[in-house]
Amino acid sequence: MARKPASYLAGSMLLGTAIGAVVGLLTAPMAGKELRGALRRKVEEAGELGSTRLREVPDRLKTLPGASQRLAAALPEHGKRLVAKVVPGWRPTEPDGAAPGGAGEEPASPEHPPGG
């Protein structure tokens, strides 16, 4: 199961809290004027929280280039491990076509099947 980003979790919690607050207010025994005031306060609180989160966006965006570079650097090795699990007998080759760790017959791979 894929992990969800922290922002997804925070957003889900915020939405659940807001829905719970509205349901609680609507089912509470209050006069109409009191209910409208309580709803107004909750909407204002949610708006303030949203504004705070929106102000955090530029700082979070600044971290994306470094995170994406680290992810891109890890992808080739991750891909090799995945192919090795799926294709029996497959071993990665060095960029010059030699087997890792020395000379010899080129290992079978999806790009270079045995005898081909």
C-alpha positions as CSV (number, residue, x, y, z in Angstrom):
1,M,0.0,0.0,0.0
2,A,1.4,3.4,-1.0
3,R,2.1,5.9,1.8
4,K,0.1,9.1,1.6
5,P,1.9,12.4,2.1
6,A,1.5,14.2,5.4
7,S,-0.5,16.9,3.8
8,Y,-3.1,14.4,2.7
9,L,-3.4,13.2,6.3
10,A,-3.6,16.7,7.6
11,G,-6.2,17.7,5.0
12,S,-8.3,14.6,5.8
13,M,-8.2,15.3,9.5
14,L,-9.2,19.0,8.9
15,L,-12.1,17.9,6.7
16,G,-13.2,15.3,9.2
17,T,-13.0,17.9,12.0
18,A,-15.0,20.4,10.0
19,I,-17.7,17.9,9.1
20,G,-17.9,16.7,12.7
21,A,-18.2,20.3,14.0
22,V,-21.0,21.1,11.5
23,V,-23.0,17.9,12.3
24,G,-22.5,18.6,16.0
25,L,-23.8,22.1,15.7
26,L,-26.7,21.2,13.6
27,T,-27.9,18.5,16.0
28,A,-27.3,20.6,19.1
29,P,-30.4,22.1,20.8
30,M,-29.7,25.8,20.0
31,A,-31.8,28.7,18.8
32,G,-31.3,29.7,15.2
33,K,-29.4,32.9,16.1
34,E,-27.0,31.0,18.3
35,L,-26.5,28.3,15.7
36,R,-25.7,30.9,13.0
37,G,-23.2,32.5,15.4
38,A,-21.5,29.2,16.2
39,L,-21.3,28.3,12.5
40,R,-19.9,31.7,11.7
41,R,-17.1,31.2,14.3
42,K,-16.3,27.8,13.0
43,V,-16.1,29.0,9.5
44,E,-13.8,31.9,10.6
45,E,-11.6,29.4,12.4
46,A,-11.4,27.2,9.4
47,G,-10.6,30.2,7.2
48,E,-7.7,31.2,9.5
49,L,-6.3,27.7,9.5
50,G,-6.5,27.6,5.7
51,S,-4.7,30.9,5.5
52,T,-2.0,29.7,7.8
53,R,-1.5,26.5,5.7
54,L,-1.5,28.6,2.5
55,R,1.3,30.8,3.9
56,E,3.3,27.6,4.5
57,V,3.1,26.6,0.8
58,P,6.1,28.6,-0.5
59,D,8.4,27.1,2.2
60,R,7.2,23.6,1.3
61,L,7.7,24.3,-2.4
62,K,11.3,25.3,-1.8
63,T,12.0,21.7,-0.6
64,L,10.7,20.1,-3.7
65,P,13.8,20.4,-6.0
66,G,16.1,18.7,-3.4
67,A,13.5,16.0,-2.8
68,S,12.9,15.4,-6.5
69,Q,16.7,15.2,-7.2
70,R,17.1,12.6,-4.4
71,L,14.2,10.6,-5.8
72,A,15.6,10.8,-9.4
73,A,19.0,9.7,-8.2
74,A,17.5,6.6,-6.5
75,L,15.3,5.5,-9.4
76,P,17.9,3.6,-11.5
77,E,19.0,1.4,-8.7
78,H,15.4,0.8,-7.6
79,G,14.5,-0.1,-11.2
80,K,17.3,-2.6,-11.4
81,R,16.1,-4.3,-8.1
82,L,12.6,-4.5,-9.4
83,V,13.6,-6.0,-12.8
84,A,15.9,-8.5,-11.0
85,K,12.9,-9.6,-8.9
86,V,10.6,-10.0,-12.0
87,V,13.0,-11.4,-14.6
88,P,14.7,-14.7,-13.6
89,G,18.5,-14.6,-14.1
90,W,18.6,-11.0,-15.0
91,R,21.6,-9.0,-13.8
92,P,22.3,-5.3,-14.5
93,T,25.1,-4.4,-16.9
94,E,27.6,-1.5,-16.6
95,P,27.2,1.4,-19.0
96,D,29.8,-0.2,-21.4
97,G,27.9,-3.4,-21.5
98,A,30.2,-5.4,-19.3
99,A,28.9,-7.4,-16.4
100,P,29.3,-5.7,-13.0
101,G,32.6,-6.6,-11.4
102,G,34.6,-7.8,-14.4
103,A,34.8,-9.2,-17.9
104,G,33.1,-12.2,-19.2
105,E,30.0,-13.1,-21.1
106,E,27.4,-10.4,-21.1
107,P,24.5,-11.4,-18.7
108,A,21.0,-11.9,-20.1
109,S,18.7,-8.9,-19.7
110,P,15.5,-7.7,-21.3
111,E,17.5,-5.7,-23.7
112,H,20.0,-8.5,-24.4
113,P,18.4,-11.9,-24.3
114,P,20.6,-15.0,-24.1
115,G,22.0,-16.0,-27.5
116,G,20.9,-12.7,-29.1
